[in-house]
Amino acid sequence: TDNKNVIVLPDGSIIGAAEGVCAITATTADGKHSASILITVTKGVLRFDSSYFYADGYNRIVRGIAPGTGIETFLAAAAETHGTVAIRGYNGVLVSAGMIHTGMKAELYNVYDEVIDSWDLSVTGDIDEDGYVTANDYYALEKLLVDTSTATASVYAAADIDGNRYVNEFDLLALKQHFLGNPFINTTNATPTRPTNTSIHIMAPKALAAGTSFTVGI
């Protein structure tokens, strides 16, 4: 390497240490052959690839998640550059199975088990944060309309049934129509595939998040 953006371990593993650009060179044992690649060390961020919900970067909320979406299905749509994605329940405990609830968080961890990115999750219609859309959510929405300032950002997004970014009587009507058989809420769950990284010359990605790692080879 030509700077301190990465740490090279004896087994060939490389850990991003700081944001920036560095050159990685691998040389055969006899010294006759070598190859180099420039790698950009970036800040680790979560990206979400799905047509079934929307990542609101301004408020750091994944909104529009369909009721009944499983944790495994959601994780398949989390396309992180490097690192481990985990779901933290609204009670603060990491969970690996079950359904996504409003109030959960999607977290990205680096190799040091540090959280380097986090998003709040919001299931459309799941206003009471139990993962389902029931009459309890209708009552919760009625109560919320009295004073919307009491709602967390993820609950407010869940209450925005018609998706216009405002919570009002029209959302109550939309939820009522949903229960009467005229669905406003998407209940179709997709299972997106996780994208793969591309390798050239040296088997290594072109971008590496700080605090994450990969193993390089020719």
Salt bridges, closest charged atoms under 4 A:
ASP56 OD2 - ARG63 NH1 3.77
ASP56 OD2 - ARG165 NH1 3.68
GLU80 OE1 - ARG194 NH1 2.84
GLU107 OE2 - ARG88 NE 3.00
ASP117 OD1 - ARG60 NH2 2.24
ASP120 OD1 - LYS105 NZ 2.40
ASP160 OD2 - ARG63 NH2 3.06
